[in-house]
Amino acid sequence: MWVMSLSFLAPAVLGLLLLQLLPDPIQALTWQQPLGGDKILGSFFGLPGQDATYDYVVVGGGLAGLVTATRLAENGTFSVAVVEAGSFYEFTNSNKSQIPWYSESSVSDDPEGYINLLIDWGLVTTPQPQLNNRRIHYAQGKTLGGSSARNQMIYDRGSKGSYDYWAELVGDESYKWDNILPFFKRSMRFNPPNVGARGANATPSYDLEAYSADGGPLQVSYPNFAMPFGVYGVEAFKAAGLPQANGFSNGDLHGVDHNPFTIDPMSQLRSSSESTFLDHAINAGSPLTVYPMTQAMRILFNNGTRATGIHAHSSVMDWEIHARKEVILSAGVMHSPQLLMVSGIGPASTLHAHNITLIKDLPGVGRNMHDSCAIGGVIRQTNITNPLPITAETISTFRQNRTGILTNSGGDVLSFEKLPAKYRSHLTNTTRSQLAQWPSDWPEIELLPLNRGGPTDASTGSSIAILMTATLSRGNLTITSASMHDPPTLSPNWLLHPADQDLAIQAYRRARELWTFFPGVGVDIGPEEMSPGDNVTSDAQLLEYIRKQGVSGIHHASSTCMMGKAGEEGAVVDPKGRVFGVEGLRVVDASSFRFTPPGHTQAATYCHAEKLVEDILRGA
């Protein structure tokens, strides 16, 4: 006799709960009070513990996974299963996911800080010697919607040259900018800003030709509030020589402006792959089955090298989910390579060390991790007071009008540039030569004018934050056992490459220069630099500051199942996402990027999934 624990019933119970009309999101006062949309979800859950067969099995119901599953299912010909270790973020993270202002509260670099393990895997890097042996929490979505359910919602696209370079490296012209652009357009619907709600001098520029009226279901728009320091930041950066950007989606990232977000223009809530793609598939009655709170433990193969399904686990229940056509890994940049390795695909030496039967020796699995990173910023006191976000007035404004600071994530201005010549001349010849590998339109640094206030703090401290977008460092991850229950070890190796260090130092000098243009646009600046401090002046001092407290993750890792040509060292998948050396197995997520393109990776991942699922539907 056996006893079914409550956790066995969790998927079914959750399905019944979701039959109830979820509460109006505008009833929410604070993040503790749950909110949701007005959708009613039906009986689309798989039965845990019972073997089942589908045409396609998608492992991971995150950003890429739900795009892939939805597009396959809406074809109407195929049955599709999605296996997701997490649940619905509307319940497990509530307002912290849905209301834009709270989005940053779901991310902490501190391994000892607050981490909601209901939506996050709790991954922590190994000690990073180049960063004073710091261990850093690496946020990864563990929920339907994946990281689209808990990121900063920034929507921008890589440069034209970056995709032309991708096409060149993988030997497939379908990745060139002109050919990839339709897949960017396909997933999303652009909504112009509500100019009246945003206030004076906060109207962004955008290129309507970069979007399609037929795109969707993802919603892309602007917050109904502009951060005060960001408004001044746009003008100051332009005075410093940065051009006016034109929406960050037409293949040209250079310049400064307010950026769009994956925010629903009506509700001003997060628009994720779960709230749009999954919702769309369910409402359309597509043949899509979801297994929430279920983890894929290993890929099943026939007696040869053809993937035939997965071994699934939920609580203490184990069963098999079979695929007639393909198994598609969309488990994310950390877990797709982990699942390959525990299933017998990866570096032979690693697999043998853990007594895993070798299916295919692919040394590139878990290698070639390419990631952007933040390196802190220059902080000063100003006369610009940011409004308090959590007050009766802001809550009322949000409830009644969908306006106010709660509609904004806290940072709403982007700028990208190549390091200007006056600072570039201080780079070593080796650094300049190595940076030259990137296309000419690939920006090297991203500079963000940010407020420093918290939920109950009207701080007048502001920052010019710095992100590295042309990094040369490469990281890696590997397994610690033959079980998916044991997290992989990961080492992003941020700032390990000498060229990255060289560039970081000069990026700080550029940020300091940008501050000198704020008085000219009406911003009073305090006499002393709050951070790094006026006494931090030499290259050595700046680098030490960056290493000890500047570097943090922005979660743009890619390429741990790197795309490449057949026989190429380090390549794991071909340009169609098919894993080399086996059949019936693809990787469709950021792990199968060739590299992390400049900008932020959310739009790139939506595009990547749309492109690869089109290849699947075309029989490639």
Backbone torsions as a table, in degrees:
resi	resn	phi	psi	omega
1	MET	NA	145.3	177.4
2	TRP	-134.7	156.3	-177.5
3	VAL	-112.9	129.5	177.2
4	MET	-83.3	119.8	177.2
5	SER	-76.1	164.3	179.1
6	LEU	-58.8	-33.2	-178.1
7	SER	-66.1	-23.6	175.5
8	PHE	-63.3	-36.2	-174.7
9	LEU	-85.4	-4.1	-171.5
10	ALA	-53.5	-50.0	-179.3
11	PRO	-60.3	-42.4	-179.3
12	ALA	-67.6	-44.3	178.8
13	VAL	-61.0	-42.4	178.8
14	LEU	-60.3	-39.8	179.0
15	GLY	-61.5	-40.1	177.6
16	LEU	-66.3	-40.7	178.4
17	LEU	-60.1	-38.5	-176.4
18	LEU	-75.1	-8.0	173.4
19	LEU	-73.5	-17.9	177.9
20	GLN	-78.5	145.7	176.1
21	LEU	-66.2	120.4	-177.5
22	LEU	-70.1	152.9	-176.0
23	PRO	-66.1	152.5	176.5
24	ASP	-58.8	125.8	-177.1
25	PRO	-60.9	-25.8	-175.7
26	ILE	-79.2	-4.4	172.1
27	GLN	-71.3	-14.9	-172.6
28	ALA	-73.4	132.6	174.5
29	LEU	-98.0	-47.7	-178.4
30	THR	-134.3	173.6	-174.9
31	TRP	-65.2	-20.7	-178.0
32	GLN	-71.5	-21.8	-176.4
33	GLN	-89.8	119.6	-173.1
34	PRO	-65.7	146.7	175.1
35	LEU	-141.5	165.2	177.8
36	GLY	-160.3	-175.4	177.3
37	GLY	-87.2	-165.6	-179.6
38	ASP	-105.3	21.8	-177.7
39	LYS	-82.8	152.2	171.9
40	ILE	-117.7	123.2	-176.8
41	LEU	-99.7	139.4	-175.4
42	GLY	-99.7	-161.1	-173.4
43	SER	-86.3	78.3	-178.0
44	PHE	-116.8	14.9	-178.0
45	PHE	-88.7	141.8	171.9
46	GLY	-75.5	157.4	-178.4
47	LEU	-90.5	113.8	-179.3
48	PRO	-65.8	141.1	177.5
49	GLY	90.8	-6.6	-178.0
50	GLN	-114.4	121.6	178.3
51	ASP	-57.2	144.3	-178.3
52	ALA	-149.5	161.4	-179.6
53	THR	-132.3	136.7	178.5
54	TYR	-135.8	167.6	175.2
55	ASP	-68.4	-46.9	179.6
56	TYR	-126.8	139.1	173.7
57	VAL	-117.1	117.7	179.8
58	VAL	-102.7	119.3	-179.4
59	VAL	-93.8	108.5	-179.0
60	GLY	111.3	115.1	179.0
61	GLY	-101.4	42.6	179.3
62	GLY	-90.2	-151.2	-177.6
63	LEU	-57.9	-60.8	-176.8
64	ALA	-68.4	-38.0	-176.1
65	GLY	-63.0	-42.0	-178.9
66	LEU	-74.7	-31.4	172.4
67	VAL	-62.8	-48.0	-178.2
68	THR	-61.6	-49.1	-177.7
69	ALA	-64.4	-41.7	-179.1
70	THR	-64.3	-45.9	-178.9
71	ARG	-65.4	-38.0	177.4
72	LEU	-66.6	-43.3	-176.3
73	ALA	-70.4	-38.4	-177.3
74	GLU	-70.8	-12.1	173.1
75	ASN	-60.6	-27.9	175.9
76	GLY	85.9	-7.9	-176.4
77	THR	-97.7	-27.4	-169.8
78	PHE	-116.6	144.8	169.3
79	SER	-90.5	141.0	-172.8
80	VAL	-135.1	135.6	173.1
81	ALA	-115.1	139.6	174.0
82	VAL	-116.1	126.6	-179.9
83	VAL	-110.3	117.0	-175.0
84	GLU	-129.7	128.1	-178.1
85	ALA	-69.4	-25.1	-179.5
86	GLY	-97.8	-163.5	-176.1
87	SER	-129.4	-141.2	-179.8
88	PHE	-100.4	121.1	-174.7
89	TYR	-66.8	-21.7	176.9
90	GLU	-59.8	-27.2	178.9
91	PHE	-98.8	-38.8	-172.4
92	THR	-88.4	-16.0	178.0
93	ASN	-135.9	-7.3	170.8
94	SER	47.9	-132.7	-174.8
95	ASN	-63.4	-23.8	180.0
96	LYS	-62.3	-26.0	174.4
97	SER	-92.5	-38.9	-167.3
98	GLN	-85.1	-41.6	-179.2
99	ILE	-83.5	123.3	-173.6
100	PRO	-52.3	-40.6	-175.3
101	TRP	-58.6	-32.8	-174.9
102	TYR	-83.5	-3.8	-170.5
103	SER	-58.3	-37.3	-177.1
104	GLU	-71.2	-20.0	-179.2
105	SER	-70.2	-12.8	178.6
106	SER	-87.7	-0.4	-176.2
107	VAL	-125.3	124.8	176.2
108	SER	-137.1	131.3	176.8
109	ASP	-75.9	-22.6	-175.1
110	ASP	-77.3	117.7	178.5
111	PRO	-59.5	-23.0	179.5
112	GLU	-95.2	-1.4	-179.7
113	GLY	-81.5	-173.3	-178.3
114	TYR	-71.7	123.5	175.4
115	ILE	-135.3	119.1	178.1
116	ASN	-82.3	101.0	-175.7
117	LEU	-73.4	-2.2	172.8
118	LEU	-77.6	-20.6	178.6
119	ILE	-127.1	2.4	-176.2
120	ASP	-134.4	144.9	-177.7
121	TRP	-79.1	-10.7	178.8
122	GLY	68.4	28.1	-178.8
123	LEU	-73.7	141.6	-179.4
124	VAL	-131.9	136.9	-179.9
125	THR	-69.1	161.2	167.6
126	THR	-68.9	161.2	175.1
127	PRO	-54.7	131.0	-177.1
128	GLN	-100.3	103.7	-175.3
129	PRO	-56.8	-36.7	-178.4
130	GLN	-73.7	-7.0	179.3
131	LEU	-120.1	38.5	177.9
132	ASN	62.8	32.0	178.9
133	ASN	61.3	26.4	177.0
134	ARG	-69.9	143.2	169.7
135	ARG	-106.0	131.4	-171.5
136	ILE	-125.2	131.5	175.0
137	HIS	-66.2	130.4	178.3
138	TYR	-109.7	103.2	-176.6
139	ALA	-65.6	132.9	175.1
140	GLN	-143.5	129.6	-176.0
141	GLY	-65.4	131.4	174.9
142	LYS	-124.7	74.5	-174.8
143	THR	-170.9	158.8	170.7
144	LEU	-61.8	125.3	-170.9
145	GLY	103.7	-18.9	177.0
146	GLY	55.1	-138.7	-177.7
147	SER	-72.7	-14.1	173.2
148	SER	-69.6	-11.6	179.2
149	ALA	-94.6	-2.8	-176.5
150	ARG	-151.0	12.5	178.7
151	ASN	-87.4	-171.5	-179.1
152	GLN	-85.5	2.3	171.7
153	MET	70.0	10.4	-179.0
154	ILE	-67.3	133.1	177.8
155	TYR	-119.2	110.2	170.3
156	ASP	-147.2	169.5	-176.0
157	ARG	-125.6	152.4	177.4
158	GLY	-63.8	172.1	-177.8
159	SER	-78.6	160.1	176.5
160	LYS	-56.6	-46.7	-177.8
161	GLY	-62.8	-32.5	-178.7
162	SER	-65.8	-37.4	179.0
163	TYR	-77.9	-33.3	173.2
164	ASP	-62.8	-37.0	178.1
165	TYR	-67.9	-41.3	175.9
166	TRP	-56.5	-49.4	-179.6
167	ALA	-58.6	-40.8	179.6
168	GLU	-64.1	-44.6	-175.9
169	LEU	-68.1	-35.1	-177.7
170	VAL	-95.9	-4.6	177.6
171	GLY	69.6	39.4	-177.6
172	ASP	-146.5	111.2	-175.3
173	GLU	-70.0	-10.2	178.1
174	SER	-66.6	-13.0	177.9
175	TYR	-93.2	-2.2	176.5
176	LYS	-64.9	152.9	-172.3
177	TRP	-51.7	-49.2	-176.5
178	ASP	-62.6	-27.1	-179.4
179	ASN	-89.3	-27.5	-178.2
180	ILE	-87.0	-23.0	-176.4
181	LEU	-55.1	-41.7	178.8
182	PRO	-58.6	-28.5	179.4
183	PHE	-77.5	-30.7	170.4
184	PHE	-61.8	-45.4	-176.6
185	LYS	-67.3	-32.5	-170.2
186	ARG	-62.7	-39.5	-168.8
187	SER	-80.1	-19.2	-166.6
188	MET	-131.8	155.2	174.5
189	ARG	-117.3	123.4	-178.9
190	PHE	-87.2	136.8	178.7
191	ASN	-124.8	119.4	179.9
192	PRO	-59.7	159.3	-176.8
193	PRO	-69.5	152.7	170.7
194	ASN	-83.5	90.5	-171.2
195	VAL	-60.1	-40.0	-178.4
196	GLY	-63.4	-33.0	-178.1
197	ALA	-80.8	-20.8	-172.2
198	ARG	-85.7	-19.9	179.6
199	GLY	94.4	176.8	-175.0
200	ALA	-70.0	147.1	173.1
201	ASN	60.0	28.3	-178.4
202	ALA	-129.2	28.5	179.7
203	THR	-92.8	113.3	-177.6
204	PRO	-77.1	158.9	171.0
205	SER	-92.1	154.1	177.0
206	TYR	-159.2	157.4	-177.6
207	ASP	-109.8	103.6	-176.6
208	LEU	-63.4	-23.4	179.1
209	GLU	-69.8	-13.1	177.9
210	ALA	-80.6	-4.9	-176.0
211	TYR	-125.3	169.2	179.1
212	SER	-127.7	137.7	177.4
213	ALA	-67.3	-17.5	-178.8
214	ASP	-95.7	2.1	-176.6
215	GLY	-75.7	164.6	176.9
216	GLY	142.1	175.5	16.8
217	PRO	-92.6	-4.2	-179.3
218	LEU	-60.4	137.0	179.3
219	GLN	-101.5	131.6	177.2
220	VAL	-124.7	127.0	-177.6
221	SER	-156.1	-161.4	-179.5
222	TYR	-124.1	150.9	175.6
223	PRO	-63.4	151.7	175.4
224	ASN	-86.7	39.3	176.9
225	PHE	-167.0	139.1	176.5
226	ALA	-113.8	131.4	179.7
227	MET	-65.3	131.6	-174.8
228	PRO	-57.2	-45.4	-177.6
229	PHE	-66.7	-32.8	177.4
230	GLY	-63.9	-37.5	178.3
231	VAL	-59.5	-46.3	176.9
232	TYR	-67.7	-33.8	-178.9
233	GLY	-61.1	-39.7	178.7
234	VAL	-59.1	-46.0	-177.7
235	GLU	-69.3	-40.3	-180.0
236	ALA	-66.0	-42.2	-179.5
237	PHE	-65.4	-37.8	177.3
238	LYS	-66.6	-37.2	176.6
239	ALA	-63.6	-27.6	179.6
240	ALA	-83.3	-1.3	174.9
241	GLY	112.8	-5.5	177.3
242	LEU	-75.5	136.7	178.7
243	PRO	-75.4	164.7	172.5
244	GLN	-71.2	121.7	177.0
245	ALA	-75.0	167.4	-175.9
246	ASN	-127.9	51.5	172.3
247	GLY	100.1	-12.8	176.5
248	PHE	62.9	20.9	-178.4
249	SER	-129.2	0.2	-176.6
250	ASN	-100.9	16.0	178.4
251	GLY	92.3	0.6	177.5
252	ASP	-123.5	108.2	-177.9
253	LEU	-89.6	-20.0	-171.0
254	HIS	-63.3	135.7	177.5
255	GLY	121.5	-172.1	-175.0
256	VAL	-134.6	143.1	174.4
257	ASP	-178.9	170.3	169.1
258	HIS	-68.1	138.4	-174.6
259	ASN	-105.4	153.9	174.6
260	PRO	-78.5	162.8	-178.2
261	PHE	-134.5	161.6	171.7
262	THR	-84.4	76.0	-179.6
263	ILE	-126.0	135.3	176.3
264	ASP	-70.0	126.5	-174.0
265	PRO	-67.7	-24.4	-178.3
266	MET	-84.9	-52.8	-177.6
267	SER	-84.1	-20.1	-174.1
268	GLN	60.4	28.3	174.0
269	LEU	-103.5	163.9	178.2
270	ARG	-55.5	137.6	171.2
271	SER	-108.3	113.7	-175.8
272	SER	-119.4	174.6	176.1
273	SER	-66.8	-26.1	177.7
274	GLU	-75.0	-45.4	-176.5
275	SER	-75.5	-13.2	-179.0
276	THR	-116.7	-65.5	-175.5
277	PHE	-65.5	-51.1	-179.4
278	LEU	-63.9	-43.9	178.8
279	ASP	-59.8	-41.6	178.6
280	HIS	-61.8	-44.8	-178.3
281	ALA	-64.4	-41.0	-178.6
282	ILE	-67.5	-46.9	-178.5
283	ASN	-64.5	-28.1	179.6
284	ALA	-83.4	-4.7	-178.8
285	GLY	70.3	27.3	-179.4
286	SER	-65.9	150.9	-179.4
287	PRO	-74.8	67.8	-176.2
288	LEU	-120.7	128.9	178.9
289	THR	-118.7	132.1	-177.2
290	VAL	-111.5	132.5	173.1
291	TYR	-111.2	89.0	178.2
292	PRO	-77.5	160.8	179.1
293	MET	53.6	36.7	-177.7
294	THR	-129.9	130.3	-178.2
295	GLN	-111.0	135.2	172.2
296	ALA	-77.2	122.4	-175.8
297	MET	-93.6	-32.0	174.7
298	ARG	-166.6	159.4	176.9
299	ILE	-86.5	137.6	178.0
300	LEU	-93.6	141.0	177.4
301	PHE	-126.3	153.9	170.7
302	ASN	-73.9	-165.9	-177.6
303	ASN	-65.2	-13.7	178.7
304	GLY	-108.2	-124.4	-174.8
305	THR	-124.2	27.8	177.1
306	ARG	-101.5	126.6	177.0
307	ALA	-72.5	132.4	-176.7
308	THR	-122.7	-2.0	-179.2
309	GLY	158.4	-162.5	179.0
310	ILE	-136.7	156.8	168.0
311	HIS	-93.1	120.0	-175.6
312	ALA	-105.5	152.8	-179.0
313	HIS	-142.1	133.1	173.3
314	SER	-141.9	120.1	-172.8
315	SER	56.2	-118.3	177.6
316	VAL	-109.6	16.7	178.5
317	MET	-94.9	138.6	177.6
318	ASP	-129.9	139.7	177.5
319	TRP	-160.0	178.0	-178.2
320	GLU	-117.2	139.6	174.0
321	ILE	-119.8	117.2	-172.3
322	HIS	-99.9	152.3	179.6
323	ALA	-120.3	123.8	176.8
324	ARG	-71.5	-34.8	-175.0
325	LYS	-108.9	-63.2	-175.1
326	GLU	-148.4	152.5	164.6
327	VAL	-101.3	130.0	-177.8
328	ILE	-118.9	118.5	179.0
329	LEU	-87.8	119.5	173.4
330	SER	-132.5	41.1	-174.4
331	ALA	-85.8	-0.8	176.0
332	GLY	101.1	169.2	-171.3
333	VAL	-65.2	-23.1	178.6
334	MET	-96.1	-38.3	-171.2
335	HIS	-94.6	-22.3	173.3
336	SER	-63.4	-48.0	176.3
337	PRO	-66.1	-34.1	177.2
338	GLN	-62.0	-44.5	-179.5
339	LEU	-65.3	-37.5	174.9
340	LEU	-59.6	-46.4	-176.0
341	MET	-66.1	-46.0	-178.8
342	VAL	-68.4	-15.0	178.9
343	SER	-94.8	-2.2	175.6
344	GLY	105.8	12.4	179.2
345	ILE	-120.3	116.4	-178.3
346	GLY	158.1	-164.6	179.0
347	PRO	-62.3	123.8	-175.5
348	ALA	-56.6	-40.1	-177.7
349	SER	-63.8	-38.9	178.7
350	THR	-66.1	-45.0	-178.2
351	LEU	-65.8	-41.8	178.7
352	HIS	-63.3	-36.1	-179.4
353	ALA	-63.5	-24.4	-179.7
354	HIS	-109.9	17.4	176.8
355	ASN	56.7	39.8	178.3
356	ILE	-99.7	129.8	179.0
357	THR	-63.5	127.2	-176.6
358	LEU	-78.3	122.7	172.3
359	ILE	-95.6	-46.1	180.0
360	LYS	-152.8	127.5	176.7
361	ASP	-79.8	105.8	177.1
362	LEU	-127.3	92.6	-174.7
363	PRO	-60.7	-20.3	-177.0
364	GLY	-77.3	-11.2	-179.0
365	VAL	-64.5	122.2	-178.9
366	GLY	87.6	-5.9	-179.5
367	ARG	-99.2	179.8	172.8
368	ASN	61.8	24.4	178.1
369	MET	-60.4	121.8	-179.5
370	HIS	-116.3	125.9	-174.1
371	ASP	-143.1	139.6	165.7
372	SER	-76.3	169.5	175.1
373	CYS	-154.1	155.5	172.0
374	ALA	-90.6	146.3	-179.9
375	ILE	-125.3	28.0	178.7
376	GLY	89.4	-141.9	-179.1
377	GLY	173.1	179.4	-179.2
378	VAL	-104.2	121.2	-174.0
379	ILE	-111.7	134.9	177.4
380	ARG	-139.7	159.4	173.6
381	GLN	-84.7	140.2	178.2
382	THR	-134.7	176.8	175.3
383	ASN	-92.4	8.9	179.9
384	ILE	-92.0	109.3	179.6
385	THR	-93.4	123.0	177.5
386	ASN	-80.9	137.7	-178.9
387	PRO	-65.3	149.6	176.3
388	LEU	-69.6	127.1	-177.7
389	PRO	-76.2	-33.3	-173.4
390	ILE	-107.0	85.9	175.5
391	THR	-137.6	166.2	177.6
392	ALA	-59.8	-35.9	-178.4
393	GLU	-68.8	-46.1	-178.8
394	THR	-67.3	-35.6	177.9
395	ILE	-66.4	-43.0	178.6
396	SER	-63.7	-41.6	179.1
397	THR	-61.7	-41.9	179.5
398	PHE	-66.9	-44.1	-179.2
399	ARG	-60.6	-48.0	-170.2
400	GLN	-83.1	-36.8	-169.7
401	ASN	-122.6	-6.1	-173.0
402	ARG	57.1	40.4	178.8
403	THR	-129.5	176.3	176.7
404	GLY	97.0	179.5	-170.6
405	ILE	-63.2	-25.6	-179.3
406	LEU	-66.4	-16.8	177.8
407	THR	-80.8	-6.0	-175.0
408	ASN	-112.4	141.6	-179.2
409	SER	-78.9	-8.7	178.9
410	GLY	111.5	-22.6	175.6
411	GLY	-136.0	116.3	-171.6
412	ASP	-131.5	18.4	178.0
413	VAL	-129.0	131.2	175.6
414	LEU	-114.9	151.1	166.5
415	SER	-145.9	141.9	179.6
416	PHE	-132.2	143.9	175.6
417	GLU	-162.1	158.7	162.4
418	LYS	-73.3	148.0	177.1
419	LEU	-58.0	125.0	-178.7
420	PRO	-59.1	155.3	-172.8
421	ALA	-57.1	-37.5	-176.5
422	LYS	-64.3	-25.0	176.2
423	TYR	-97.5	-31.5	179.1
424	ARG	-61.0	-32.5	-179.0
425	SER	-65.2	-17.3	179.1
426	HIS	-90.4	-6.5	174.4
427	LEU	-72.8	152.9	176.0
428	THR	-69.3	158.4	176.9
429	ASN	-59.1	-37.0	179.5
430	THR	-64.2	-43.9	179.2
431	THR	-61.7	-46.5	-179.9
432	ARG	-60.4	-39.4	179.2
433	SER	-65.7	-41.5	-178.4
434	GLN	-70.9	-36.4	177.7
435	LEU	-68.0	-21.6	-178.4
436	ALA	-68.4	-11.7	177.6
437	GLN	-66.7	-25.2	-178.4
438	TRP	-80.1	148.6	178.3
439	PRO	-57.5	157.9	-174.1
440	SER	-64.9	-23.7	-179.4
441	ASP	-96.7	11.8	179.8
442	TRP	-87.7	109.0	179.6
443	PRO	-68.3	149.3	-176.5
444	GLU	-99.0	-27.1	-179.2
445	ILE	-135.5	150.9	175.3
446	GLU	-122.2	129.5	-176.2
447	LEU	-122.7	127.7	-171.8
448	LEU	-124.2	122.0	173.0
449	PRO	-81.6	113.8	-172.1
450	LEU	-124.7	146.3	169.5
451	ASN	-76.9	161.9	179.8
452	ARG	-116.1	5.9	-177.3
453	GLY	-75.6	156.6	176.7
454	GLY	-107.8	-170.8	-176.2
455	PRO	-58.1	-32.8	-178.8
456	THR	-124.5	25.5	-173.6
457	ASP	-129.0	116.0	178.3
458	ALA	-90.6	48.4	-175.2
459	SER	-58.0	143.1	173.7
460	THR	-98.9	8.5	174.1
461	GLY	-76.9	137.2	179.7
462	SER	-135.6	158.6	-173.7
463	SER	-131.6	145.8	161.6
464	ILE	-103.4	99.1	-177.3
465	ALA	-79.9	152.6	-174.5
466	ILE	-125.3	129.2	174.7
467	LEU	-121.1	143.6	178.4
468	MET	-96.7	120.9	-174.8
469	THR	-116.0	4.4	178.0
470	ALA	-134.2	51.7	-173.3
471	THR	-73.3	147.2	177.1
472	LEU	-108.1	-13.0	176.8
473	SER	-66.8	147.7	176.5
474	ARG	-129.9	138.4	-179.7
475	GLY	-109.8	-168.9	-177.9
476	ASN	-161.7	165.3	170.7
477	LEU	-144.5	158.9	177.2
478	THR	-151.6	170.2	-178.3
479	ILE	-87.4	156.2	176.0
480	THR	-108.1	-10.4	177.7
481	SER	-162.2	-176.2	177.9
482	ALA	-88.7	9.4	-175.4
483	SER	-115.6	138.7	174.2
484	MET	-70.4	-13.1	176.9
485	HIS	-68.6	-23.8	-178.3
486	ASP	-96.4	122.2	-176.0
487	PRO	-64.4	150.8	176.5
488	PRO	-72.8	160.2	169.8
489	THR	-90.8	135.7	-177.7
490	LEU	-133.7	141.4	-179.6
491	SER	-136.3	97.3	-179.1
492	PRO	-66.9	-23.7	179.4
493	ASN	59.9	34.1	177.1
494	TRP	-54.5	133.7	174.8
495	LEU	65.6	18.2	178.8
496	LEU	-73.9	-36.2	-177.3
497	HIS	-73.0	134.0	-179.5
498	PRO	-56.8	-33.9	179.4
499	ALA	-65.7	-35.8	176.9
500	ASP	-65.1	-39.5	177.7
501	GLN	-64.4	-43.9	-179.9
502	ASP	-59.7	-46.8	-179.4
503	LEU	-66.6	-38.5	-178.6
504	ALA	-60.5	-41.6	180.0
505	ILE	-60.5	-47.1	-178.1
506	GLN	-71.6	-28.0	176.1
507	ALA	-64.2	-36.8	175.9
508	TYR	-64.7	-39.2	179.0
509	ARG	-65.9	-37.6	176.6
510	ARG	-64.9	-42.6	179.4
511	ALA	-61.7	-39.8	177.0
512	ARG	-62.7	-39.2	178.1
513	GLU	-64.0	-40.3	-179.4
514	LEU	-59.1	-34.6	178.8
515	TRP	-60.1	-30.0	-176.6
516	THR	-69.5	-11.5	-179.7
517	PHE	-94.0	-6.8	-178.8
518	PHE	-70.7	-39.4	176.8
519	PRO	-56.9	-32.7	-179.3
520	GLY	-69.1	-15.5	177.7
521	VAL	-110.7	14.1	172.8
522	GLY	99.5	15.6	-179.9
523	VAL	-106.7	123.6	175.0
524	ASP	-84.4	135.2	-176.7
525	ILE	-115.8	138.0	176.9
526	GLY	-62.3	158.5	-173.8
527	PRO	-71.2	-22.1	-175.1
528	GLU	-119.4	143.7	174.8
529	GLU	-77.0	125.2	-178.0
530	MET	-73.4	-36.3	-179.2
531	SER	-160.8	136.7	-0.2
532	PRO	-65.8	-21.0	-178.4
533	GLY	117.5	147.2	-176.9
534	ASP	-63.5	-20.5	-179.5
535	ASN	-84.4	-4.8	178.9
536	VAL	-97.1	98.4	-171.1
537	THR	-125.6	-37.3	-174.9
538	SER	-77.3	162.8	176.1
539	ASP	-56.7	-44.0	-178.0
540	ALA	-63.6	-41.3	-179.9
541	GLN	-67.0	-42.3	178.8
542	LEU	-63.2	-44.0	-179.5
543	LEU	-64.7	-39.2	178.5
544	GLU	-63.7	-41.9	177.9
545	TYR	-61.6	-46.3	-178.9
546	ILE	-61.5	-43.1	-178.5
547	ARG	-64.5	-43.1	-172.3
548	LYS	-77.5	-36.5	-174.2
549	GLN	-143.9	-1.6	-176.7
550	GLY	-86.8	-41.9	-170.2
551	VAL	-73.8	134.3	173.1
552	SER	-148.8	162.1	-178.8
553	GLY	-80.6	145.6	168.1
554	ILE	-118.5	7.6	165.9
555	HIS	63.0	48.1	176.6
556	HIS	-112.9	26.5	-178.1
557	ALA	-64.5	148.6	179.0
558	SER	-153.0	176.2	162.7
559	SER	73.2	17.3	175.9
560	THR	-75.3	-10.1	166.7
561	CYS	-128.2	59.4	-164.7
562	MET	-55.9	138.0	174.3
563	MET	-77.0	141.8	178.2
564	GLY	-170.7	-170.2	179.7
565	LYS	-85.8	154.3	176.9
566	ALA	-58.5	130.2	179.3
567	GLY	84.6	-5.5	-179.5
568	GLU	-73.2	136.3	179.3
569	GLU	-60.5	128.3	177.4
570	GLY	88.6	-13.2	-178.2
571	ALA	-74.6	139.2	-179.2
572	VAL	-114.9	-36.4	-179.9
573	VAL	-127.7	158.3	176.4
574	ASP	-87.5	178.6	-177.8
575	PRO	-62.8	-10.4	174.8
576	LYS	-97.6	4.9	179.5
577	GLY	84.2	5.1	-177.2
578	ARG	-80.8	131.6	-179.2
579	VAL	-70.7	129.6	-179.0
580	PHE	-64.0	138.4	171.4
581	GLY	87.4	-4.7	177.3
582	VAL	-134.7	173.6	179.6
583	GLU	-123.1	154.7	174.7
584	GLY	70.1	25.0	-176.0
585	LEU	-141.6	123.7	176.7
586	ARG	-127.7	163.7	172.9
587	VAL	-123.8	118.3	-178.4
588	VAL	-125.7	84.7	173.6
589	ASP	-170.2	-173.3	-176.1
590	ALA	-65.7	-17.6	178.4
591	SER	-66.0	-22.9	179.7
592	SER	-99.1	13.9	168.3
593	PHE	-62.5	159.6	169.1
594	ARG	-77.8	-38.3	178.5
595	PHE	-160.2	171.5	173.0
596	THR	-83.3	112.6	-179.9
597	PRO	-69.9	163.5	178.3
598	PRO	-64.4	155.8	-175.5
599	GLY	93.7	-155.3	-178.8
600	HIS	-108.2	150.5	-165.3
601	THR	-89.6	-3.3	-176.5
602	GLN	-61.5	-53.7	-179.4
603	ALA	-61.9	-38.7	179.5
604	ALA	-60.8	-37.0	-178.6
605	THR	-73.1	-40.5	173.7
606	TYR	-58.0	-46.5	179.9
607	CYS	-61.5	-44.5	-177.9
608	HIS	-59.1	-44.4	179.7
609	ALA	-66.0	-43.0	178.8
610	GLU	-60.9	-40.6	-178.2
611	LYS	-66.7	-47.3	-176.0
612	LEU	-72.2	-34.2	178.4
613	VAL	-69.9	-29.9	173.1
614	GLU	-63.5	-40.3	176.8
615	ASP	-61.7	-40.2	178.8
616	ILE	-62.6	-47.5	-177.3
617	LEU	-65.8	-27.3	177.7
618	ARG	-83.6	-1.0	177.8
619	GLY	83.0	16.4	-179.4
620	ALA	-74.9	NA	NA
